[in-house]
Amino acid sequence: MSPVHDRNFENTATRKGRQPRSLAGFSSINRYWDKVHELYAAKILPGEYYVTLHGEMIVTVLGSCVSACIRDRVFGIGGMNHFMLPIGTEGGSTNQQWNCAATRYGNFAMEALINDILKNGGRRENLEVKVFGGGMILEHMTNIGKMNISFVHDFIKTESLNLLAEDLGDVYPRKVHYFPHNGKVKMKKLRSMHNTSIIERETNYLDSLETKPIEGEIDLF
């Protein structure tokens, strides 16, 4: 029996002590028992994504980054990514070179998530999308959130995906809880910025994009 047809999947993440096995390729993602929601959760950081068919919750905190929450509405398999595009044309790179790099980073984040959903039993015609983030929280990089928003809008339009909801822009970080098995999202805008960890995390990740190799291109199924 294909795992996405197993209607018991919604219960496997709600039993303390029986953490569901992660899908292939996601063993490095931080997972834990969430006492508030009483189910297992996966927390993703910038540059990561996670896919589940076991009724888990996926959690992330966004500043300038964007997360796409994508699921197969029929079978309940879905996931979330957390990405940021590189910015600027420093180091002598041309606008054309930067546009190529930015597109490939964003495409990798979106296509890798979609392909893992499809690989594990989802169907493209059933996909629905909700997107969040893109806040203006990095004062010295005021356009990065807008660039991330523009990219995800263009990608969704180009790929003819079904966009159900979005909460993008503004000046606040967001904490997002996503439940792929039923498509629900709980989102809270973090109006207090006493904790600088979000800014530090995103600044460090953005710096890493300038030095690490660009991921290879992925073709959608």
Rosetta blueprint (number, residue, H / E / L):
1 M L
2 S L
3 P H
4 V H
5 H H
6 D L
7 R L
8 N L
9 F H
10 E H
11 N H
12 T L
13 A L
14 T L
15 R L
16 K L
17 G L
18 R L
19 Q L
20 P L
21 R L
22 S L
23 L L
24 A L
25 G L
26 F L
27 S L
28 S L
29 I L
30 N E
31 R E
32 Y E
33 W E
34 D E
35 K L
36 V L
37 H L
38 E L
39 L E
40 Y E
41 A E
42 A E
43 K E
44 I L
45 L L
46 P L
47 G L
48 E L
49 Y E
50 Y E
51 V E
52 T E
53 L L
54 H L
55 G L
56 E L
57 M E
58 I E
59 V E
60 T E
61 V E
62 L E
63 G L
64 S L
65 C L
66 V E
67 S E
68 A E
69 C E
70 I E
71 R E
72 D E
73 R L
74 V L
75 F L
76 G L
77 I L
78 G E
79 G E
80 M E
81 N E
82 H L
83 F E
84 M L
85 L L
86 P L
87 I L
88 G L
89 T L
90 E H
91 G H
92 G H
93 S L
94 T L
95 N H
96 Q H
97 Q H
98 W H
99 N H
100 C H
101 A H
102 A H
103 T H
104 R H
105 Y H
106 G H
107 N H
108 F H
109 A H
110 M H
111 E H
112 A H
113 L H
114 I H
115 N H
116 D H
117 I H
118 L H
119 K H
120 N L
121 G L
122 G L
123 R L
124 R H
125 E H
126 N H
127 L E
128 E E
129 V E
130 K E
131 V E
132 F E
133 G E
134 G L
135 G L
136 M L
137 I L
138 L L
139 E L
140 H L
141 M L
142 T L
143 N L
144 I H
145 G H
146 K H
147 M H
148 N H
149 I H
150 S H
151 F H
152 V H
153 H H
154 D H
155 F H
156 I H
157 K H
158 T H
159 E L
160 S L
161 L L
162 N E
163 L E
164 L E
165 A E
166 E E
167 D E
168 L E
169 G L
170 D L
171 V L
172 Y L
173 P L
174 R E
175 K E
176 V E
177 H E
178 Y E
179 F E
180 P L
181 H L
182 N L
183 G L
184 K E
185 V E
186 K E
187 M E
188 K E
189 K E
190 L L
191 R L
192 S L
193 M L
194 H L
195 N L
196 T L
197 S H
198 I H
199 I H
200 E H
201 R H
202 E H
203 T H
204 N H
205 Y H
206 L H
207 D H
208 S H
209 L H
210 E L
211 T L
212 K L
213 P L
214 I L
215 E L
216 G L
217 E L
218 I L
219 D L
220 L L
221 F L
